[in-house]
Structure formats: C-alpha cells, structure tokens
Amino acid sequence: DYVAPWRERETVLLHHGFGRNMEFWRPWVPLLARHYRVVRVDARGCGRSGVPAPGEPYALDQLVADALGVMDHLEIDRVHWGAEASGGHVGLALALAHPSSVSSLTLCNTPFKLPKSANDNFSEQEVTQHGLGVWARRTLPNRIDLDKVTPEWCEWSIAAHDRAPRHIAIAQHAMIAQGDLLPRLKEVGAPVLVMAGRKSSIAPAEQMIEMQRQIPHAKLVLFEGYGQGIAFSAPERCVQEMLARSEEHTSELQSH
C-alpha cells in the first residue's frame, strides 16, 4: 500500500489460477500499489494455505467463502477483483453471490467454460504418478508465449506448479472442468474488464467476445500476438488496461 495518504483507499484482491500461488502476482504489486491497497491470496491447498485432506470437497463456493473470510479478517467490505484463468471463476462467483463485495472484476484469460482441448490435455494419472510439474513442463507452450518470458521464469513456474499437492491439483482441475458460467453472466452487475491473448486456445477469442456480449458492463481487450498467460507475459500492459478501465468507470459514474 503506497497510496497517497490523502486519497481514499480502495483494495485490489489478486487471485491466481490453477496450480499456482500468490507469488505469480509479484510483478503486479508495485504497478498497482500507488493506486490501491493490494491483497494477494494463496487459494485453498496452494502456496502457504492449508491443504485439505485427500477426498475432502473442493468447490467454487468454498473458494468464495475463503475470499470473504480474508476480506472479513482484514475488515474490507469491497474489493476490485483481479484474476487470471480460473481465479476469474472465483471472482465471478463472488460477484454473483455477494454483489456488494465486488467493485469491479479484471479477468485475464478466463474462459467461462474450459475448452475440451484444454481438458483433454490434463491427465490425472500423470499428475498422480509424477506431480504437477511434469504436466506444467509438457503444457507450457499452450499456457504462455515462450518468446515473451525468460527461460528462468519458465523453470520457476514449473517448480512452483510441482509444489502443488497432487490431490489438490486433481481436485482443482475437476472443479474447473465441470464449470460453465455462461448461463449466469447476464446477472453480473459489477463492471468487468475481460482481457485475453487473441491466440489463446484456453480462453479462445470467441468465448471472450461472448463474455463481453453477455455481461452488462463489460469491456473486452484482446492482445494481438499473444496467447494464454498475459498476466505473466505482459503484466505492465494488463495493469495499464485495468487502471484505464477504472478511470473510465469513474467518469461514467460522474457523468450520470
């Protein structure tokens, strides 16, 4: 939090996607912290958060409750939700169930339904036997543009995925694969910024265009020449777009 002390403080809560942890947001923090108080979370079972036992339920409504628990603990009533991939599912579910808790949503490469190709790329047997790191290395070219990140980032990312408990990775993937938020997108009242790489096969452009059509107050920005993983390969531009959308929304409110 480096917001000027005379300005009103609003909070951004950053929620990561599948198999990751809060450290993936590190480049965003200095870019946002002069404008917002920034909160990052490790989702249930990830990073330094507690790990449910094998066989325990792992569901979207639990992740929503976890986020509300963090907000209650920090005495935060409303947040601007920033997310990548499946972290956007949690934000959308929060906005639907508790609309007064969400000021806005920024979604990076979040499909409303996981495409069949991405689902088929996941092997429960592979993760059970070898861990999520093997999956992460095999699928990395589908999940980020390798020419836009360093080899060091790639190895760090693979190692971070490999630390995810195997049963949590399987449960997380099952939760994501079963979800389809399309029928409820029209109910989202908060302003939404939908961002994606135009070449992404996990968050295809046609899904992103449909999200813009369905969500009442949505803006769509497609990054030309990018695929999946724009939150990591283009963090500066993502934050720029997020701040610009916030200014636009403020102007819209003032004009009314």
C-alpha positions in Angstrom: 0.0 0.0 0.0 1.7 3.2 -1.3 -1.5 5.1 -1.9 -1.1 8.8 -1.2 -2.3 9.3 2.4 -4.9 12.0 1.4 -6.6 9.7 -1.1 -9.4 7.3 -0.5 -8.1 3.8 -0.2 -9.6 1.1 -2.2 -8.4 -2.5 -2.3 -7.5 -4.9 -5.1 -7.6 -8.6 -4.3 -5.5 -10.7 -6.7 -6.5 -14.4 -7.1 -4.3 -16.8 -9.0 -5.4 -19.7 -11.3 -4.8 -23.4 -11.5 -1.9 -24.9 -9.5 -0.3 -21.5 -8.9 0.2 -19.3 -5.9 0.3 -15.6 -4.9 4.0 -15.2 -6.0 2.9 -15.2 -9.6 1.4 -11.7 -9.0 4.7 -10.2 -7.7 5.2 -8.0 -10.9 1.7 -6.5 -10.5 2.2 -5.3 -6.9 4.5 -2.3 -7.5 2.4 -1.3 -10.5 -0.8 -1.2 -8.5 0.3 -0.2 -5.0 0.4 3.5 -5.7 -3.2 3.4 -6.7 -4.7 0.6 -4.5 -4.0 -1.3 -1.3 -3.1 -4.7 -2.8 -4.0 -8.1 -1.2 -2.8 -11.4 -2.7 -4.1 -14.8 -1.6 -2.9 -18.4 -1.8 -6.0 -20.3 -2.7 -7.1 -23.3 -0.5 -4.4 -26.0 -0.8 -2.0 -23.8 -2.7 1.2 -21.9 -1.6 1.2 -21.4 2.1 -2.5 -22.0 2.7 -3.8 -25.1 4.5 -4.2 -28.3 2.5 -7.5 -30.2 2.7 -7.1 -33.9 3.1 -7.5 -36.2 0.1 -11.1 -36.9 -0.6 -12.4 -33.6 1.1 -14.7 -31.5 -1.1 -13.0 -28.8 -3.3 -15.6 -26.5 -4.7 -16.1 -23.0 -6.1 -18.3 -21.9 -3.2 -15.6 -22.8 -0.8 -13.1 -20.6 -2.6 -15.7 -17.8 -2.5 -16.1 -18.3 1.2 -12.3 -18.3 1.7 -12.1 -14.9 -0.1 -14.8 -13.5 2.0 -13.0 -14.8 5.1 -9.9 -12.9 4.1 -11.8 -9.8 3.5 -13.6 -10.0 6.9 -10.3 -10.6 8.6 -8.8 -7.5 7.0 -12.0 -5.5 7.6 -12.5 -4.9 3.9 -16.1 -4.5 2.6 -15.5 -4.3 -1.1 -12.6 -5.2 -3.5 -11.6 -4.8 -7.1 -11.1 -8.4 -8.0 -8.0 -9.1 -10.2 -7.6 -12.6 -11.5 -6.0 -14.9 -14.1 -7.5 -18.0 -15.6 -9.7 -19.9 -13.0 -9.1 -17.2 -10.4 -11.7 -15.3 -12.5 -14.2 -18.1 -11.9 -13.9 -17.4 -8.2 -14.4 -13.6 -8.8 -17.4 -14.1 -11.0 -19.0 -16.5 -8.4 -18.3 -14.0 -5.7 -19.8 -11.1 -7.7 -22.9 -13.3 -8.3 -23.4 -14.5 -4.7 -22.3 -11.3 -2.9 -22.5 -8.4 -5.4 -22.0 -5.8 -2.7 -18.5 -7.2 -2.1 -17.2 -6.6 -5.6 -16.5 -3.1 -7.0 -15.1 -4.4 -10.3 -13.6 -7.5 -12.0 -10.5 -7.7 -14.1 -10.2 -11.1 -15.8 -7.1 -12.2 -17.6 -7.5 -15.2 -19.9 -10.5 -16.5 -18.0 -12.8 -18.8 -20.1 -16.4 -19.2 -18.9 -16.0 -22.9 -19.8 -12.8 -24.8 -20.2 -12.4 -25.9 -23.8 -12.3 -29.6 -24.5 -8.8 -29.4 -25.8 -7.5 -28.0 -22.5 -9.5 -30.5 -20.5 -8.0 -33.4 -22.6 -4.5 -32.0 -22.0 -4.8 -32.9 -18.3 -4.0 -36.4 -17.2 -5.0 -37.4 -13.6 -2.8 -40.4 -13.9 0.2 -38.3 -15.0 -0.2 -36.0 -12.0 -0.8 -38.8 -9.5 2.4 -40.6 -10.6 4.7 -37.7 -11.4 3.3 -34.5 -9.9 2.0 -31.3 -11.5 5.5 -30.2 -12.6 5.6 -32.8 -15.4 2.2 -31.6 -16.6 3.4 -28.0 -16.3 6.5 -28.6 -18.4 4.6 -30.6 -21.1 1.9 -28.0 -21.5 3.9 -24.8 -21.0 3.8 -23.8 -24.7 0.0 -23.9 -24.5 -0.1 -21.7 -21.4 2.3 -18.9 -22.2 4.2 -17.4 -25.1 7.7 -18.7 -24.6 9.2 -15.9 -26.6 7.7 -13.3 -24.2 9.1 -14.7 -20.9 12.6 -15.7 -19.9 13.8 -19.3 -19.5 14.3 -18.6 -15.8 10.7 -17.6 -15.4 9.7 -20.9 -17.1 11.7 -23.0 -14.8 10.5 -21.1 -11.7 6.9 -21.5 -12.9 7.3 -25.3 -13.4 8.9 -25.7 -10.0 6.0 -23.7 -8.4 3.4 -25.9 -10.0 5.3 -29.0 -8.9 5.0 -27.9 -5.3 1.2 -28.0 -5.6 -0.1 -31.1 -3.7 -1.1 -33.7 -6.3 -4.6 -34.4 -4.9 -5.3 -30.6 -4.8 -4.3 -30.2 -8.4 -6.6 -33.0 -9.4 -9.5 -31.6 -7.4 -8.9 -28.1 -8.7 -8.9 -29.3 -12.3 -12.1 -31.3 -11.7 -13.8 -28.2 -10.3 -12.7 -26.0 -13.3 -13.6 -28.7 -15.9 -17.1 -29.1 -14.5 -17.9 -25.4 -14.5 -19.9 -23.4 -17.1 -20.6 -19.8 -16.1 -22.2 -18.7 -19.4 -25.8 -19.1 -18.2 -25.3 -16.6 -15.4 -23.0 -14.0 -17.0 -26.0 -11.7 -17.6 -26.5 -11.4 -13.8 -23.1 -9.9 -13.2 -23.7 -6.3 -12.1 -20.1 -5.1 -11.5 -18.1 -3.6 -14.3 -15.9 -6.2 -15.8 -12.7 -5.9 -17.9 -12.1 -9.0 -20.0 -8.6 -9.4 -21.3 -7.1 -12.2 -23.3 -4.5 -13.0 -25.9 -6.2 -13.3 -29.2 -4.3 -16.6 -30.0 -5.2 -18.3 -26.7 -6.6 -21.8 -27.1 -7.6 -22.0 -23.4 -9.5 -18.7 -23.4 -10.5 -18.5 -27.0 -11.3 -15.2 -28.6 -14.8 -16.3 -29.4 -15.5 -17.0 -25.8 -14.1 -13.7 -24.8 -16.4 -11.9 -27.3 -19.4 -13.8 -26.0 -18.4 -12.8 -22.4 -18.5 -9.1 -23.5 -21.9 -9.6 -25.1 -23.4 -11.4 -22.0 -22.0 -9.3 -19.2 -23.9 -6.0 -18.9 -21.0 -3.7 -18.1 -18.0 -5.4 -19.8 -15.1 -4.1 -21.8 -13.0 -6.5 -23.9 -9.4 -6.1 -24.8 -7.7 -8.7 -26.9 -3.9 -8.7 -27.0 -2.7 -9.2 -30.6 0.2 -11.6 -30.9 -0.4 -13.1 -27.5 -1.9 -16.5 -26.4 -2.5 -17.6 -22.8 -0.7 -16.2 -19.8 -0.9 -12.5 -20.4 -0.9 -11.8 -16.7 2.7 -13.0 -16.6 4.0 -12.2 -20.1 2.5 -8.6 -20.2 1.9 -7.5 -16.6 2.6 -3.8 -17.3 0.0 -3.7 -20.1 -2.5 -5.7 -18.0 -2.3 -3.2 -15.2 -2.4 -0.2 -17.6 -5.7 -1.6 -19.0 -7.0 -2.2 -15.5 -6.3 1.4 -14.4 -7.6 2.8 -17.6 -10.9 0.9 -17.2 -11.2 2.1 -13.6 -10.8 5.7 -14.8 -13.4 5.1 -17.5 -15.9 3.7 -15.0 -15.3 6.6 -12.6 -16.0 9.1 -15.4 -19.2 7.2 -16.4 -20.5 7.4 -12.8 -19.7 11.1 -12.6 -21.5 11.8 -15.9 -24.6 10.1 -14.6 
